[in-house]
Amino acid sequence: LLLKDSNYLERGSADQALRRLATASYSVVQQLLLLLKDTNSAVRLRAAEALGKLANTSDNVVVTVEKWLEEEQDSEHKKYGVRALWYSVVGEL
């Protein structure tokens, strides 16, 4: 429900909730990938950070983000997928 809220602050808090789960389940990763397409850049950045942190707990996250990047057409959205991968390797954006 938070992911669809009209207030970007509420949508941004969704990534915090997903991050607190500290699990790279399919559902969590898919919800964070949706946030990479959010209309607000701060929400997209926080989702990228969350995915990057989760990637350190599961190789499946990296594979899923790579697949998402191959399928995503919007270069603005792709930028945040790349940031997620960068964050998983370097640890900061």
C-alpha positions as CSV (number, residue, x, y, z in Angstrom):
1,L,0.0,0.0,0.0
2,L,2.8,2.4,0.8
3,L,4.3,1.8,-2.7
4,K,1.2,3.3,-4.3
5,D,0.7,6.3,-1.9
6,S,0.5,9.6,-3.7
7,N,3.0,11.1,-1.2
8,Y,6.6,10.4,-2.2
9,L,7.6,10.5,1.5
10,E,5.3,7.6,2.2
11,R,6.6,5.7,-0.9
12,G,10.1,6.3,0.4
13,S,9.3,4.9,3.7
14,A,8.3,1.7,1.9
15,D,11.9,1.0,1.0
16,Q,12.9,1.5,4.7
17,A,10.3,-1.1,5.7
18,L,11.5,-3.5,3.0
19,R,15.1,-2.9,4.0
20,R,14.4,-3.7,7.6
21,L,13.1,-7.1,6.6
22,A,16.8,-7.8,5.7
23,T,15.7,-10.6,3.4
24,A,16.3,-10.9,-0.3
25,S,13.0,-12.7,-0.9
26,Y,11.5,-12.5,-4.4
27,S,8.7,-10.3,-3.2
28,V,11.0,-7.8,-1.5
29,V,13.3,-7.5,-4.5
30,Q,10.4,-7.1,-6.9
31,Q,8.9,-4.3,-4.8
32,L,12.2,-2.5,-4.7
33,L,12.6,-2.9,-8.4
34,L,9.2,-1.2,-8.8
35,L,10.5,1.7,-6.6
36,L,13.4,2.1,-9.1
37,K,10.7,3.4,-11.5
38,D,9.1,5.9,-9.0
39,T,8.4,9.4,-10.2
40,N,10.6,10.8,-7.3
41,S,14.4,10.5,-7.7
42,A,14.9,10.3,-3.9
43,V,12.7,7.3,-3.8
44,R,14.5,5.7,-6.7
45,L,17.9,6.3,-5.0
46,R,16.8,4.8,-1.7
47,A,15.5,1.7,-3.5
48,A,18.8,1.4,-5.3
49,E,20.6,1.6,-2.0
50,A,18.3,-1.0,-0.5
51,L,18.9,-3.4,-3.4
52,G,22.6,-2.9,-3.1
53,K,22.6,-3.8,0.5
54,L,20.4,-6.8,-0.1
55,A,22.7,-8.0,-2.9
56,N,25.3,-8.5,-0.2
57,T,23.1,-11.2,1.3
58,S,22.1,-13.0,-1.8
59,D,23.6,-13.5,-5.3
60,N,20.0,-13.8,-6.6
61,V,19.5,-10.0,-6.1
62,V,22.4,-9.2,-8.5
63,V,21.1,-11.7,-11.1
64,T,17.6,-10.2,-10.8
65,V,18.8,-6.6,-11.1
66,E,20.9,-7.6,-14.1
67,K,17.9,-9.2,-15.8
68,W,15.7,-6.2,-14.9
69,L,18.3,-3.9,-16.6
70,E,18.2,-6.0,-19.8
71,E,14.5,-5.7,-19.9
72,E,14.0,-2.1,-18.8
73,Q,13.7,0.4,-21.6
74,D,13.8,3.8,-19.8
75,S,17.4,5.0,-19.4
76,E,16.5,7.1,-16.4
77,H,15.2,4.0,-14.6
78,K,18.2,1.9,-15.7
79,K,20.5,4.4,-14.1
80,Y,19.1,3.4,-10.7
81,G,19.5,-0.3,-11.4
82,V,23.2,0.4,-12.2
83,R,23.5,2.3,-9.0
84,A,22.1,-0.7,-7.1
85,L,24.8,-2.9,-8.6
86,W,27.4,-0.3,-7.9
87,Y,26.3,0.0,-4.3
88,S,26.5,-3.8,-3.9
89,V,30.2,-3.8,-4.9
90,V,31.5,-0.5,-3.5
91,G,29.1,0.0,-0.6
92,E,28.2,3.6,-1.3
93,L,26.9,5.8,-4.1
